[in-house]
Amino acid sequence: MKPYPTRPGRLVAKAILALAGFLAVFPLLWTALNALKNNVDIITRVPKVIFTPTLANISYILGRDSVLTGLYNSVVACGSAVLIGVVLGLPAAYAVARYPNRFAGDIQFFVLSLRFLPPVAVAIPLMVIWLQVGLYDTLPALIVTYSLLTISVIIWLAIPAFQGVPKEIEEAAFVDGYGAYAVFWRIALPVAARSLIGAIAFSFVLVWNEFLIALMLSSSNAKTLPIVASELSQQGMNVPWGILNASVVLLSLPPLLFLGVLSGFLNSVFRQKKS
Amino acid sequence: MRRRSSLPVTFLVPTLAILLVLSMVPTLYAIVIALQNRELSTTGYSWVWFSNFADLFLDRRFLNAVWVSVKWEVVTVVATMVVAIGLGVLMFEVAGPRLRNFYCLLFIIPVLLPRVSAAFVWKFAYHPLYGIATYPYRLITGGLIFDPLSKPATALFAVASVDVWQWGLFFAVIVLKLLETLPPQPIEAARLDHAKRWQIHAYVTLPMLKAPLISLMFVKMIESLRSFDLIYVMTRGGPGVATETLDMYAFSQGFIESGKVSYASAMAVLMMIATVITFTMLWKRVQA
């Protein structure tokens, strides 16, 4: 495609894009910057770009028991739920992708429809149920609840990933005498691995960011990091802002670690569509 | 040999059984609770059947919440799609491959953030005195105060802007990828006919992408239902009830103000019925 000659319209378009790119990251960068500021440098009518950085906010955050407990709970709850999602979701997705049956469409719709359920509608009854069985405010309750999310999301995203594995490779393995399970383990899983990792990372980000269910299913012991962070802000406006900003940064870091994996996943999804 | 294997059964049945149990138990239980009069403070309860639902329709705060939720859906879905298509087309038009990759990476960042983080980032930014987003206003007006989150007229839009910041930018990436999958011939043909750039997109590329764009809108409609975290952190449903969506109201009825779990559950059940019916119908139409 030959580019059109440069016109003012293109310049405006480029300016809009640059502005959007700036808006995408600047608020976050500003928050990170505020996390390094003393309170006097944050509460200024004119935003301060030059200031003496301090690590006090970050060390305060990392030294608080509530934050560390929240971090531990988040890691254990999300990690376990993702693990359960992988163990149960990947085989199911493979079966749907490779063994077409008349229920395949219904299964896919059922898995998707779980996403239609309003979180409140799930959280209220679950709270009552967990209270009755004595598991309210415990990590197992949270893990089981999150598993519903991770299993369904992993199935949904892994089906196209398995469909992307060239059928010929699997057929060849069958001819070589591999059984159906061996083909799944030794062929389909490794070949689809890259896309699968994207799907798994996505499910992790989803539960790491989850707020409403964690809020309703925990009162003190099982609070996850988002809950702890949101509580820091409710101590009124007297709370040092730097500390709040530091907790936001801590909360946001794990999902951002997956930026590369997820954008690669996005690319591979669309490359598949194109071919 | 594929056909005879026991694999589909062993791989599917346990997982689907677990999913069914995990989803149906709370769903059915939500209905059961909605027909009772449970409260958090007391352990006893009795069956009141449909009186919770009857009360809801006389509850003006509930009707307000329905209206706010509808406004929220419309505003966030429309704004997200406009931003996504606009920026997607712009990237397609004026950015080279490297710049495209760069923008794509930037535009994915906001959606990865936990909603709680995004809400905080913008709550600070919208602070009337010290916020970075209100600074230009203070600068231009010489220190006048603009507090978008505490005015009923602007609060919903201020919160919605955060949602669009997360999803609109992310969907712009997807719109770009969709444009890249299109065959170049129709675009070339339109260009030979001296079509203007915007005409090419309005009459050729976007109509070609109608189906995936509708699916995208469908996804956004589902995700817009999850507004709770943003609203909870940024406004708590305030000022007054200006940003009180259904899930916010259900939460405050069930947990903050009165502990009326059954009443909250009745609300949740209505939401569930409405969304499941709407989205099932929409999905069947999208697929057809």
Interface residues (C-beta under 8 A of the other chain):
Chain A: M1 Y4 G9 R10 A13 K14 I16 L17 A20 G21 L23 A24 V25 P27 L28 W30 T31 N34 I42 I43 T44 R45 V46 P47 L88 G89 P91 A92 Y94 A95 V96 R98 Y99 N101 I107 F109 F110 V111 L112 S113 L114 R115 F116 L117 P118 P119 V120 A121 V122 I124 P125 L126 M127 V128 I129 V144 T145 S147 L148 I151 S152 I155 F174 G179 A180 Y181 F184 V205 W208 N209 F211 L212 L215 M216 P226 A229 S230 S233 W241 L244 N245 V248 L251 S252 P255 L256 F258 L259 L262 S263 L266 N267 F270 K273 K274
Chain B: M1 R2 S5 S6 L7 P8 T10 F11 L12 P14 T15 L16 I18 L19 L22 S23 V25 P26 T27 Y29 A30 V32 I33 R38 L87 L90 M91 E93 V94 A95 F102 Y103 C104 L105 L106 F107 I108 I109 P110 L112 L113 P114 R115 V116 S117 F120 V121 W122 K123 F124 A125 L129 Y130 I132 A133 Y135 R138 G143 W165 L169 A172 V173 I174 K177 L178 E180 T181 P184 I187 E188 R197 I222 L225 R226 F228 D229 Y232 V233 L246 D247 A250 F251 G254 F255 V261 A264 S265 M267 A268 V269 M271 M272 T275 V276 F279 T280 W283
